[in-house]
Amino acid sequence: MFSLQTIFGKGDKFYGLLEASAGAAHESAVALVRMLQARQAVPSLDEFMLARRREKDLSAQISQELVNTFVTALDREDIEALSAALNKITKAIAKFAERYSLAADRLGDVDFGARGVMLEKAGEVIVQMVAQLRKGMNLETMKALNDRLQAIESEADRLLLELYRDLYGGRHDPIRILLLKDLFELLEKAIDRCRDAGNVVYQIVLKNS
């Protein structure tokens, strides 16, 4: 006969899986910053492929554990929603890295660094927010973290508007405009995915506070 402690201990494993998933997303962002700083003509995608594979494995493990576990630390739909949101972060980063690698030799004069650092900071906040779920549903702490995430996303939106102003200023040829617009919007989307994951965490805390 299982004790309640044993049953709830099994449910508690989801914290660890979600924390690992958030860590994989942050590692992808860190790898992206390194790639952008290196400015290689043919960047390696190995780190992004590994992070993406790790994220997929964690997502599959979470889904399997939801089937096998009777009692979960959080509501099942919340675990599924957060897992899906975290998975989309690494997917968005990998997509940007793939597109960037195809045109890196023509983008030596373009600085993606500021936006890459913003993405890394957003990923760091996500790690902190997910870690807070295990520590307790502290609404004030979570709100402060979510506000930081929203501020990063707002700044990214502002930078994107500046990019549009530059692109449509008449000094770029049409092909370069399309290339830069695509890449910057993909990077912006990755930051938006962090915001989405943060919103899921925040809603979980609101529901349980």
MDTraj code that builds the backbone (N, CA, C; nanometers):
import mdtraj as md
import numpy as np

residues = "MET PHE SER LEU GLN THR ILE PHE GLY LYS GLY ASP LYS PHE TYR GLY LEU LEU GLU ALA SER ALA GLY ALA ALA HIS GLU SER ALA VAL ALA LEU VAL ARG MET LEU GLN ALA ARG GLN ALA VAL PRO SER LEU ASP GLU PHE MET LEU ALA ARG ARG ARG GLU LYS ASP LEU SER ALA GLN ILE SER GLN GLU LEU VAL ASN THR PHE VAL THR ALA LEU ASP ARG GLU ASP ILE GLU ALA LEU SER ALA ALA LEU ASN LYS ILE THR LYS ALA ILE ALA LYS PHE ALA GLU ARG TYR SER LEU ALA ALA ASP ARG LEU GLY ASP VAL ASP PHE GLY ALA ARG GLY VAL MET LEU GLU LYS ALA GLY GLU VAL ILE VAL GLN MET VAL ALA GLN LEU ARG LYS GLY MET ASN LEU GLU THR MET LYS ALA LEU ASN ASP ARG LEU GLN ALA ILE GLU SER GLU ALA ASP ARG LEU LEU LEU GLU LEU TYR ARG ASP LEU TYR GLY GLY ARG HIS ASP PRO ILE ARG ILE LEU LEU LEU LYS ASP LEU PHE GLU LEU LEU GLU LYS ALA ILE ASP ARG CYS ARG ASP ALA GLY ASN VAL VAL TYR GLN ILE VAL LEU LYS ASN SER".split()
xyz = np.array([
    [0.0847, -0.1207, 0.0000],
    [0.0000, 0.0000, 0.0000],
    [0.0878, 0.1252, 0.0000],
    [0.0612, 0.2156, -0.0886],
    [0.1395, 0.3379, -0.1012],
    [0.0958, 0.4405, 0.0015],
    [0.1913, 0.5109, 0.0594],
    [0.1600, 0.6202, 0.1500],
    [0.1282, 0.7445, 0.0692],
    [0.0623, 0.8419, 0.1346],
    [0.0332, 0.9678, 0.0663],
    [0.1630, 1.0377, 0.0268],
    [0.2654, 1.0273, 0.1103],
    [0.3933, 1.0909, 0.0793],
    [0.4531, 1.0335, -0.0479],
    [0.4402, 0.9006, -0.0643],
    [0.4927, 0.8370, -0.1855],
    [0.4159, 0.8823, -0.3088],
    [0.2828, 0.8877, -0.2944],
    [0.2001, 0.9282, -0.4082],
    [0.2310, 1.0717, -0.4492],
    [0.2344, 1.1617, -0.3510],
    [0.2606, 1.3016, -0.3832],
    [0.4043, 1.3216, -0.4263],
    [0.4944, 1.2351, -0.3809],
    [0.6328, 1.2426, -0.4266],
    [0.6441, 1.2150, -0.5753],
    [0.5598, 1.1211, -0.6222],
    [0.5596, 1.0912, -0.7654],
    [0.5065, 1.2103, -0.8446],
    [0.4030, 1.2752, -0.7909],
    [0.3499, 1.3916, -0.8597],
    [0.4497, 1.5047, -0.8639],
    [0.5349, 1.5121, -0.7625],
    [0.6326, 1.6193, -0.7503],
    [0.7389, 1.6144, -0.8597],
    [0.7548, 1.5001, -0.9251],
    [0.8570, 1.4857, -1.0295],
    [0.8343, 1.5849, -1.1438],
    [0.7125, 1.6318, -1.1606],
    [0.6830, 1.7242, -1.2694],
    [0.7550, 1.8572, -1.2524],
    [0.7782, 1.8972, -1.1283],
    [0.8563, 2.0186, -1.1067],
    [0.9935, 2.0047, -1.1704],
    [1.0584, 1.8918, -1.1443],
    [1.1916, 1.8693, -1.1987],
    [1.1928, 1.8660, -1.3512],
    [1.0929, 1.8022, -1.4098],
    [1.0857, 1.7932, -1.5558],
    [1.0618, 1.9303, -1.6183],
    [0.9733, 2.0078, -1.5578],
    [0.9463, 2.1426, -1.6101],
    [1.0664, 2.2337, -1.5912],
    [1.1363, 2.2195, -1.4801],
    [1.2578, 2.2985, -1.4573],
    [1.3643, 2.2641, -1.5596],
    [1.3781, 2.1348, -1.5904],
    [1.4750, 2.0924, -1.6923],
    [1.4367, 2.1470, -1.8294],
    [1.3072, 2.1504, -1.8571],
    [1.2593, 2.2030, -1.9842],
    [1.2875, 2.3526, -1.9961],
    [1.2647, 2.4259, -1.8877],
    [1.2964, 2.5691, -1.8868],
    [1.4462, 2.5904, -1.9023],
    [1.5256, 2.5030, -1.8392],
    [1.6708, 2.5120, -1.8523],
    [1.7164, 2.4897, -1.9949],
    [1.6540, 2.3966, -2.0656],
    [1.6887, 2.3707, -2.2056],
    [1.6577, 2.4923, -2.2922],
    [1.5460, 2.5578, -2.2631],
    [1.5098, 2.6788, -2.3384],
    [1.6126, 2.7886, -2.3158],
    [1.6548, 2.8057, -2.1909],
    [1.7544, 2.9081, -2.1605],
    [1.8881, 2.8752, -2.2246],
    [1.9266, 2.7488, -2.2225],
    [2.0520, 2.7075, -2.2851],
    [2.0510, 2.7368, -2.4347],
    [1.9364, 2.7205, -2.4977],
    [1.9241, 2.7536, -2.6401],
    [1.9501, 2.9018, -2.6632],
    [1.8951, 2.9857, -2.5744],
    [1.9148, 3.1298, -2.5870],
    [2.0609, 3.1672, -2.5654],
    [2.1257, 3.1035, -2.4687],
    [2.2682, 3.1290, -2.4432],
    [2.3512, 3.0885, -2.5651],
    [2.3193, 2.9734, -2.6232],
    [2.3903, 2.9275, -2.7425],
    [2.3719, 3.0247, -2.8584],
    [2.2524, 3.0832, -2.8677],
    [2.2253, 3.1793, -2.9748],
    [2.3109, 3.3045, -2.9589],
    [2.3241, 3.3530, -2.8362],
    [2.4077, 3.4698, -2.8118],
    [2.5518, 3.4403, -2.8518],
    [2.6003, 3.3220, -2.8164],
    [2.7374, 3.2847, -2.8547],
    [2.7525, 3.2810, -3.0061],
    [2.6529, 3.2274, -3.0748],
    [2.6593, 3.2193, -3.2201],
    [2.6606, 3.3581, -3.2837],
    [2.5786, 3.4468, -3.2322],
    [2.5708, 3.5822, -3.2871],
    [2.6991, 3.6597, -3.2609],
    [2.7607, 3.6369, -3.1458],
    [2.8848, 3.7059, -3.1122],
    [3.0014, 3.6556, -3.1946],
    [2.9996, 3.5267, -3.2304],
    [3.1097, 3.4676, -3.3066],
    [3.1136, 3.5194, -3.4498],
    [2.9962, 3.5490, -3.5054],
    [2.9853, 3.6005, -3.6425],
    [3.0600, 3.5132, -3.7435],
    [3.0427, 3.3831, -3.7336],
    [3.1062, 3.2912, -3.8280],
    [3.0277, 3.2878, -3.9586],
    [3.1004, 3.2653, -4.0671],
    [3.0348, 3.2603, -4.1979],
    [2.9404, 3.1410, -4.2080],
    [2.9790, 3.0301, -4.1429],
    [2.8951, 2.9104, -4.1429],
    [2.8806, 2.8631, -3.9984],
    [2.7864, 2.9181, -3.9248],
    [2.7690, 2.8833, -3.7829],
    [2.7282, 2.7373, -3.7652],
    [2.7708, 2.6769, -3.6554],
    [2.7317, 2.5399, -3.6225],
    [2.5942, 2.5396, -3.5568],
    [2.5154, 2.4403, -3.5929],
    [2.3814, 2.4269, -3.5350],
    [2.3746, 2.3134, -3.4335],
    [2.4877, 2.2553, -3.3989],
    [2.4894, 2.1378, -3.3112],
    [2.4231, 2.1648, -3.1763],
    [2.4564, 2.2785, -3.1140],
    [2.4004, 2.3082, -2.9821],
    [2.2488, 2.3218, -2.9870],
    [2.1992, 2.3789, -3.0955],
    [2.0547, 2.3995, -3.1074],
    [1.9829, 2.2668, -3.1320],
    [2.0474, 2.1802, -3.2099],
    [1.9895, 2.0487, -3.2348],
    [1.9833, 1.9659, -3.1067],
    [2.0896, 1.9753, -3.0257],
    [2.0919, 1.9015, -2.8991],
    [1.9865, 1.9539, -2.8027],
    [1.9765, 2.0869, -2.7924],
    [1.8772, 2.1474, -2.7028],
    [1.7362, 2.1126, -2.7489],
    [1.7154, 2.1141, -2.8787],
    [1.5827, 2.0822, -2.9338],
    [1.5477, 1.9360, -2.9056],
    [1.6459, 1.8471, -2.9221],
    [1.6215, 1.7055, -2.8952],
    [1.5927, 1.6831, -2.7465],
    [1.6689, 1.7527, -2.6625],
    [1.6469, 1.7409, -2.5183],
    [1.5075, 1.7893, -2.4810],
    [1.4657, 1.9002, -2.5405],
    [1.3332, 1.9546, -2.5117],
    [1.2241, 1.8585, -2.5557],
    [1.2403, 1.7984, -2.6729],
    [1.1411, 1.7034, -2.7219],
    [1.1333, 1.5813, -2.6306],
    [1.2501, 1.5341, -2.5848],
    [1.2524, 1.4185, -2.4950],
    [1.1818, 1.4511, -2.3631],
    [1.2072, 1.5713, -2.3105],
    [1.1425, 1.6118, -2.1860],
    [0.9918, 1.6244, -2.2035],
    [0.9508, 1.6809, -2.3164],
    [0.8075, 1.6952, -2.3450],
    [0.7404, 1.5588, -2.3539],
    [0.8085, 1.4639, -2.4194],
    [0.7536, 1.3289, -2.4308],
    [0.7481, 1.2608, -2.2941],
    [0.8504, 1.2836, -2.2127],
    [0.8523, 1.2246, -2.0794],
    [0.7411, 1.2805, -1.9925],
    [0.7172, 1.4109, -2.0022],
    [0.6087, 1.4731, -1.9266],
    [0.4737, 1.4133, -1.9676],
    [0.4543, 1.3975, -2.0972],
    [0.3286, 1.3394, -2.1460],
    [0.3098, 1.1971, -2.0945],
    [0.4190, 1.1188, -2.0946],
    [0.4109, 0.9814, -2.0473],
    [0.3847, 0.9758, -1.8975],
    [0.4497, 1.0635, -1.8230],
    [0.4306, 1.0657, -1.6778],
    [0.2891, 1.1079, -1.6411],
    [0.2294, 1.1916, -1.7216],
    [0.0902, 1.2311, -1.6962],
    [-0.0034, 1.1120, -1.7098],
    [0.0321, 1.0202, -1.7984],
    [-0.0474, 0.8985, -1.8150],
    [-0.0270, 0.8038, -1.6974],
    [0.0981, 0.7965, -1.6499],
    [0.1340, 0.6979, -1.5477],
    [0.1100, 0.7440, -1.4045],
    [0.0957, 0.8761, -1.3826],
    [0.0893, 0.9300, -1.2473],
    [-0.0543, 0.9627, -1.2079],
    [-0.0939, 0.9116, -1.0919],
    [-0.2308, 0.9339, -1.0441],
    [-0.2480, 1.0742, -0.9859],
    [-0.1519, 1.1167, -0.9047],
    [-0.1573, 1.2480, -0.8412],
    [-0.0460, 1.3344, -0.8970],
    [-0.0795, 1.4543, -0.9419],
    [0.0210, 1.5454, -0.9983],
    [0.0368, 1.6675, -0.9095],
    [0.1557, 1.7244, -0.9122],
    [0.1857, 1.8409, -0.8287],
    [0.1018, 1.9618, -0.8682],
    [0.0738, 1.9725, -0.9963],
    [-0.0083, 2.0802, -1.0507],
    [-0.1227, 2.0175, -1.1299],
    [-0.2221, 2.0964, -1.1656],
    [-0.3291, 2.0449, -1.2501],
    [-0.2708, 1.9945, -1.3814],
    [-0.3240, 1.8857, -1.4307],
    [-0.2699, 1.8233, -1.5517],
    [-0.2708, 1.9187, -1.6709],
    [-0.3792, 1.9932, -1.6858],
    [-0.3872, 2.0840, -1.8002],
    [-0.2835, 2.1960, -1.7890],
    [-0.2488, 2.2337, -1.6660],
    [-0.1455, 2.3365, -1.6469],
    [-0.0077, 2.2826, -1.6811],
    [0.0182, 2.1590, -1.6429],
    [0.1456, 2.0959, -1.6767],
    [0.1595, 2.0848, -1.8282],
    [0.0540, 2.0415, -1.8940],
    [0.0564, 2.0282, -2.0400],
    [0.0768, 2.1638, -2.1079],
    [0.0076, 2.2654, -2.0584],
    [0.0168, 2.3989, -2.1187],
    [0.1572, 2.4559, -2.1022],
    [0.2157, 2.4401, -1.9835],
    [0.3493, 2.4941, -1.9595],
    [0.4539, 2.4168, -2.0379],
    [0.4403, 2.2853, -2.0446],
    [0.5334, 2.2041, -2.1234],
    [0.5310, 2.2455, -2.2700],
    [0.4110, 2.2662, -2.3228],
    [0.3972, 2.3066, -2.4628],
    [0.4574, 2.4447, -2.4864],
    [0.4358, 2.5364, -2.3918],
    [0.4887, 2.6725, -2.4060],
    [0.6414, 2.6729, -2.4028],
    [0.7005, 2.5940, -2.3149],
    [0.8470, 2.5862, -2.3058],
    [0.9053, 2.5217, -2.4309],
    [0.8362, 2.4223, -2.4832],
    [0.8807, 2.3557, -2.6052],
    [0.8854, 2.4526, -2.7228],
    [0.7909, 2.5454, -2.7277],
    [0.7856, 2.6416, -2.8379],
    [0.9017, 2.7410, -2.8342],
    [0.9609, 2.7625, -2.7159],
    [1.0743, 2.8546, -2.7074],
    [1.1942, 2.7983, -2.7822],
    [1.2308, 2.6745, -2.7514],
    [1.3462, 2.6139, -2.8194],
    [1.3186, 2.5963, -2.9687],
    [1.1935, 2.5696, -3.0028],
    [1.1580, 2.5552, -3.1442],
    [1.1788, 2.6864, -3.2186],
    [1.1361, 2.7977, -3.1581],
    [1.1515, 2.9287, -3.2217],
    [1.2989, 2.9674, -3.2337],
    [1.3783, 2.9385, -3.1306],
    [1.5209, 2.9717, -3.1341],
    [1.5918, 2.8890, -3.2402],
    [1.5597, 2.7604, -3.2474],
    [1.6223, 2.6732, -3.3470],
    [1.5881, 2.7190, -3.4886],
    [1.4650, 2.7640, -3.5080],
    [1.4239, 2.8105, -3.6413],
    [1.5025, 2.9342, -3.6815],
    [1.5215, 3.0278, -3.5863],
    [1.6021, 3.1457, -3.6169],
    [1.7454, 3.1052, -3.6497],
    [1.8031, 3.0166, -3.5695],
    [1.9419, 2.9751, -3.5905],
    [1.9601, 2.9110, -3.7278],
    [1.8647, 2.8302, -3.7691],
    [1.8720, 2.7661, -3.9007],
    [1.8692, 2.8698, -4.0126],
    [1.7763, 2.9646, -4.0035],
    [1.7664, 3.0686, -4.1076],
    [1.8917, 3.1569, -4.1077],
    [1.9385, 3.1914, -3.9885],
    [2.0565, 3.2776, -3.9778],
    [2.1789, 3.2091, -4.0383],
    [2.1936, 3.0796, -4.0144],
    [2.3103, 3.0064, -4.0651],
    [2.3150, 3.0049, -4.2178],
    [2.1993, 3.0140, -4.2817],
    [2.1932, 3.0118, -4.4277],
    [2.2420, 3.1426, -4.4901],
    [2.2362, 3.2510, -4.4122],
    [2.2703, 3.3819, -4.4677],
    [2.3750, 3.4560, -4.3858],
    [2.4427, 3.3850, -4.2953],
    [2.5377, 3.4509, -4.2047],
    [2.6491, 3.5228, -4.2787],
    [2.6924, 3.4688, -4.3920],
    [2.8022, 3.5303, -4.4668],
    [2.7625, 3.6639, -4.5289],
    [2.6326, 3.6913, -4.5358],
    [2.5856, 3.8182, -4.5927],
    [2.5355, 3.9141, -4.4858],
    [2.5527, 3.8759, -4.3582],
    [2.4975, 3.9554, -4.2494],
    [2.6037, 4.0050, -4.1528],
    [2.7256, 4.0135, -4.2018],
    [2.8347, 4.0551, -4.1147],
    [2.8198, 4.1947, -4.0587],
    [2.7470, 4.2805, -4.1267],
    [2.7314, 4.4185, -4.0818],
    [2.6047, 4.4407, -3.9993],
    [2.5309, 4.3341, -3.9739],
    [2.4045, 4.3456, -3.8996],
    [2.4245, 4.2974, -3.7561],
    [2.3817, 4.3773, -3.6616],
    [2.3991, 4.3442, -3.5208],
    [2.2683, 4.2898, -3.4620],
    [2.2663, 4.1591, -3.4409],
    [2.1520, 4.0956, -3.3752],
    [2.1764, 4.0812, -3.2256],
    [2.2941, 4.1248, -3.1815],
    [2.3379, 4.0990, -3.0453],
    [2.2450, 4.1490, -2.9370],
    [2.1963, 4.2738, -2.9506],
    [2.1109, 4.3321, -2.8463],
    [1.9845, 4.2494, -2.8263],
    [1.9251, 4.2056, -2.9349],
    [1.8036, 4.1251, -2.9253],
    [1.8343, 3.9853, -2.8731],
    [1.9518, 3.9329, -2.9099],
    [1.9921, 3.8029, -2.8572],
    [2.0084, 3.8064, -2.7063],
    [2.0686, 3.9118, -2.6553],
    [2.0871, 3.9274, -2.5102],
    [1.9517, 3.9405, -2.4414],
    [1.8585, 4.0111, -2.5031],
    [1.7246, 4.0242, -2.4464],
    [1.6561, 3.8878, -2.4378],
    [1.6762, 3.8068, -2.5402],
    [1.6190, 3.6720, -2.5394],
    [1.6808, 3.5884, -2.4279],
    [1.8118, 3.6013, -2.4106],
    [1.8789, 3.5281, -2.3030],
    [1.8243, 3.5701, -2.1664],
    [1.8039, 3.7002, -2.1476],
    [1.7493, 3.7494, -2.0207],
    [1.6068, 3.6971, -1.9992],
    [1.5285, 3.6938, -2.1069],
    [1.3926, 3.6413, -2.0970],
    [1.3953, 3.4942, -2.0576],
    [1.4880, 3.4182, -2.1175],
    [1.5011, 3.2773, -2.0825],
    [1.5419, 3.2579, -1.9379],
    [1.6256, 3.3465, -1.8879],
    [1.6682, 3.3400, -1.7478],
    [1.5508, 3.3652, -1.6534],
    [1.4654, 3.4597, -1.6899],
    [1.3471, 3.4878, -1.6083],
    [1.2537, 3.3669, -1.6074],
    [1.2390, 3.3019, -1.7215],
    [1.1539, 3.1827, -1.7296],
    [1.2053, 3.0742, -1.6357],
    [1.3360, 3.0537, -1.6323],
    [1.3947, 2.9551, -1.5416],
    [1.3574, 2.9885, -1.3970],
    [1.3671, 3.1151, -1.3612],
    [1.3352, 3.1574, -1.2246],
    [1.1870, 3.1383, -1.1938],
    [1.1016, 3.1691, -1.2902],
    [0.9574, 3.1565, -1.2682],
    [0.9167, 3.0111, -1.2486],
    [0.9701, 2.9233, -1.3326],
    [0.9363, 2.7812, -1.3203],
    [0.9891, 2.7258, -1.1886],
    [1.1075, 2.7690, -1.1475],
    [1.1642, 2.7235, -1.0204],
    [1.0784, 2.7670, -0.9028],
    [1.0127, 2.8809, -0.9140],
    [0.9293, 2.9317, -0.8057],
    [0.8065, 2.8439, -0.7803],
    [0.7632, 2.7686, -0.8815],
    [0.6464, 2.6826, -0.8641],
    [0.6704, 2.5790, -0.7553],
    [0.7910, 2.5248, -0.7508],
    [0.8238, 2.4257, -0.6501],
    [0.8323, 2.4892, -0.5103],
    [0.8814, 2.6126, -0.5064],
    [0.9038, 2.6798, -0.3783],
    [0.7754, 2.7285, -0.3128],
    [0.6705, 2.7426, -0.3927],
    [0.5440, 2.7898, -0.3371],
    [0.4816, 2.8952, -0.4258],
    [0.3520, 2.9084, -0.4157],
    [0.2786, 3.0003, -0.5024],
    [0.2810, 3.1429, -0.4460],
    [0.3973, 3.2057, -0.4493],
    [0.4122, 3.3422, -0.3991],
    [0.3747, 3.4394, -0.5100],
    [0.2559, 3.4969, -0.4981],
    [0.2026, 3.5813, -0.6042],
    [0.2862, 3.7071, -0.6250],
    [0.3331, 3.7671, -0.5169],
    [0.4101, 3.8906, -0.5284],
    [0.5427, 3.8677, -0.6019],
    [0.6120, 3.7602, -0.5657],
    [0.7385, 3.7276, -0.6325],
    [0.7157, 3.6977, -0.7794],
    [0.6118, 3.6192, -0.8075],
    [0.5841, 3.5815, -0.9460],
    [0.5423, 3.7020, -1.0298],
    [0.4678, 3.7919, -0.9691],
    [0.4268, 3.9122, -1.0426],
    [0.5480, 3.9970, -1.0793],
    [0.6431, 4.0078, -0.9875],
    [0.7642, 4.0854, -1.0151],
    [0.8427, 4.0238, -1.1304],
    [0.8528, 3.8919, -1.1320],
    [0.9233, 3.8231, -1.2405],
    [0.8482, 3.8387, -1.3729],
    [0.7166, 3.8261, -1.3665],
    [0.6378, 3.8405, -1.4889],
    [0.6442, 3.9831, -1.5428],
    [0.6494, 4.0813, -1.4542],
    [0.6636, 4.2205, -1.4967],
    [0.7971, 4.2420, -1.5680],
    [0.9032, 4.1786, -1.5166],
    [1.0348, 4.1862, -1.5831],
    [1.0265, 4.1280, -1.7238],
    [0.9573, 4.0164, -1.7349],
    [0.9431, 3.9509, -1.8650],
    [0.8643, 4.0382, -1.9620],
    [0.7589, 4.0998, -1.9136],
    [0.6779, 4.1881, -1.9982],
    [0.7578, 4.3106, -2.0414],
    [0.8453, 4.3604, -1.9531],
    [0.9292, 4.4760, -1.9872],
    [1.0278, 4.4399, -2.0972],
    [1.0850, 4.3200, -2.0894],
    [1.1777, 4.2734, -2.1936],
    [1.1049, 4.2622, -2.3264],
    [0.9841, 4.2067, -2.3228],
    [0.9066, 4.1901, -2.4459],
    [0.8679, 4.3251, -2.5059],
    [0.8342, 4.4217, -2.4206],
    [0.7986, 4.5555, -2.4686],
    [0.9177, 4.6249, -2.5334],
    [1.0350, 4.6083, -2.4739],
    [1.1560, 4.6666, -2.5316],
    [1.1885, 4.6015, -2.6657],
    [1.1650, 4.4714, -2.6762],
    [1.1878, 4.4019, -2.8029],
    [1.0925, 4.4558, -2.9105],
    [0.9691, 4.4839, -2.8730],
    [0.8734, 4.5425, -2.9675],
    [0.9210, 4.6800, -3.0154],
    [0.9751, 4.7578, -2.9220],
    [1.0245, 4.8915, -2.9577],
    [1.1401, 4.8815, -3.0568],
    [1.2304, 4.7878, -3.0334],
    [1.3433, 4.7701, -3.1234],
    [1.2982, 4.7229, -3.2612],
    [1.1918, 4.6430, -3.2632],
    [1.1406, 4.5958, -3.3918],
    [1.0831, 4.7117, -3.4723],
    [1.0168, 4.8046, -3.4063],
    [0.9642, 4.9219, -3.4756],
    [1.0781, 5.0060, -3.5332],
    [1.1872, 5.0177, -3.4582],
    [1.3039, 5.0903, -3.5084],
    [1.3609, 5.0213, -3.6318],
    [1.3589, 4.8885, -3.6300],
    [1.4071, 4.8129, -3.7460],
    [1.3215, 4.8418, -3.8677],
    [1.1899, 4.8409, -3.8514],
    [1.1005, 4.8690, -3.9636],
    [1.1275, 5.0093, -4.0200],
    [1.1498, 5.1031, -3.9307],
    [1.1774, 5.2399, -3.9740],
    [1.3035, 5.2448, -4.0604],
    [1.4040, 5.1679, -4.0203],
    [1.5292, 5.1635, -4.0963],
    [1.5122, 5.0898, -4.2289],
    [1.4422, 4.9747, -4.2238],
    [1.4261, 4.8945, -4.3446],
    [1.3500, 4.9680, -4.4534],
    [1.2512, 5.0457, -4.4125],
    [1.1674, 5.1149, -4.5101],
    [1.2182, 5.2557, -4.5398],
    [1.3417, 5.2829, -4.4974],
    [1.3996, 5.4147, -4.5202],
    [1.4541, 5.4351, -4.6603],
    [1.4619, 5.3287, -4.7396],
    [1.5037, 5.3407, -4.8784],
    [1.6491, 5.3079, -4.9059],
    [1.7273, 5.2696, -4.8029],
    [1.8690, 5.2430, -4.8279],
    [1.9007, 5.0945, -4.8448],
    [1.7997, 5.0082, -4.8318],
    [1.8215, 4.8643, -4.8466],
    [1.7545, 4.8144, -4.9739],
    [1.8170, 4.7158, -5.0390],
    [1.7527, 4.6567, -5.1561],
    [1.6429, 4.5614, -5.1090],
    [1.5459, 4.5295, -5.1959],
    [1.4291, 4.4503, -5.1564],
    [1.4637, 4.3140, -5.0958],
    [1.5618, 4.2449, -5.1528],
    [1.5972, 4.1125, -5.1018],
    [1.6520, 4.1219, -4.9599],
    [1.7356, 4.2228, -4.9358],
    [1.7922, 4.2416, -4.8023],
    [1.6824, 4.2793, -4.7015],
    [1.5865, 4.3575, -4.7457],
    [1.4750, 4.3934, -4.6579],
    [1.3992, 4.2689, -4.6143],
    [1.3689, 4.1809, -4.7105],
    [1.2959, 4.0591, -4.6787],
    [1.3759, 3.9694, -4.5843],
    [1.5060, 3.9587, -4.6088],
    [1.5926, 3.8745, -4.5270],
    [1.5983, 3.9247, -4.3830],
    [1.6255, 4.0528, -4.3672],
    [1.6375, 4.1096, -4.2332],
    [1.5030, 4.1079, -4.1594],
    [1.3976, 4.1395, -4.2310],
    [1.2639, 4.1393, -4.1700],
    [1.2297, 4.0002, -4.1181],
    [1.2588, 3.8983, -4.1972],
    [1.2305, 3.7607, -4.1579],
    [1.3099, 3.7221, -4.0333],
    [1.4384, 3.7525, -4.0321],
    [1.5238, 3.7134, -3.9204],
    [1.4880, 3.7870, -3.7912],
    [1.4688, 3.9162, -3.8012],
    [1.4358, 3.9921, -3.6807],
    [1.2988, 3.9525, -3.6251],
    [1.2046, 3.9212, -3.7137],
    [1.0730, 3.8796, -3.6661],
    [1.0792, 3.7412, -3.6016],
    [1.1665, 3.6538, -3.6515],
    [1.1841, 3.5231, -3.5883],
    [1.2435, 3.5377, -3.4487],
    [1.3384, 3.6285, -3.4359],
    [1.3985, 3.6537, -3.3049],
    [1.2964, 3.7144, -3.2096],
    [1.2150, 3.8047, -3.2626],
    [1.1084, 3.8643, -3.1827],
    [1.0078, 3.7572, -3.1384],
    [0.9802, 3.6628, -3.2272],
    [0.8857, 3.5564, -3.1953],
    [0.9382, 3.4704, -3.0809],
    [1.0693, 3.4461, -3.0789],
    [1.1283, 3.3665, -2.9706],
    [1.1086, 3.4368, -2.8367],
    [1.1251, 3.5690, -2.8362],
    [1.1024, 3.6456, -2.7130],
    [0.9544, 3.6400, -2.6748],
    [0.8671, 3.6468, -2.7736],
    [0.7230, 3.6354, -2.7469],
    [0.6886, 3.4998, -2.6854],
    [0.7584, 3.3955, -2.7302],
    [0.7338, 3.2624, -2.6747],
    [0.7719, 3.2574, -2.5275],
    [0.8773, 3.3283, -2.4902],
    [0.9139, 3.3380, -2.3485],
    [0.8035, 3.4077, -2.2705],
    [0.7505, 3.5155, -2.3285],
    [0.6402, 3.5870, -2.2644],
    [0.5205, 3.4950, -2.2460],
    [0.4903, 3.4154, -2.3490],
    [0.3763, 3.3242, -2.3409],
    [0.3953, 3.2226, -2.2286],
    [0.5167, 3.1677, -2.2174],
    [0.5452, 3.0714, -2.1107],
    [0.5314, 3.1377, -1.9740],
    [0.5796, 3.2613, -1.9636],
    [0.5668, 3.3346, -1.8385],
    [0.4216, 3.3578, -1.8008],
    [0.3397, 3.3859, -1.9001],
    [0.1970, 3.4065, -1.8741],
    [0.1308, 3.2786, -1.8224],
    [0.1734, 3.1651, -1.8762],
    [0.1188, 3.0371, -1.8295],
    [0.1541, 3.0156, -1.6828],
    [0.2820, 3.0394, -1.6489],
    [0.3250, 3.0232, -1.5094],
    [0.2465, 3.1175, -1.4182],
    [0.2342, 3.2404, -1.4613],
    [0.1639, 3.3404, -1.3793],
    [0.0181, 3.3014, -1.3584],
    [-0.0462, 3.2494, -1.4613],
    [-0.1860, 3.2074, -1.4487],
    [-0.1993, 3.0885, -1.3534],
    [-0.0992, 2.9997, -1.3543],
    [-0.0991, 2.8875, -1.2614],
    [-0.0969, 2.9380, -1.1174],
    [-0.0103, 3.0357, -1.0930],
    [0.0023, 3.0920, -0.9578],
    [-0.1265, 3.1637, -0.9175],
    [-0.1853, 3.2403, -1.0095],
    [-0.3102, 3.3095, -0.9796],
    [-0.4193, 3.2105, -0.9426],
    [-0.4240, 3.0992, -1.0133],
    [-0.5278, 3.0000, -0.9896],
    [-0.5103, 2.9303, -0.8546],
    [-0.3855, 2.9190, -0.8110],
    [-0.3577, 2.8445, -0.6884],
    [-0.3316, 2.9337, -0.5665],
    [-0.3407, 3.0653, -0.5861],
    [-0.3130, 3.1549, -0.4733],
    [-0.4400, 3.1853, -0.3926],
])
top = md.Topology()
chain = top.add_chain()
for i, resn in enumerate(residues, 1):
    res = top.add_residue(resn, chain, resSeq=i)
    for name in ("N", "CA", "C"):
        top.add_atom(name, md.element.get_by_symbol(name[0]), res)
traj = md.Trajectory(xyz[None], top)
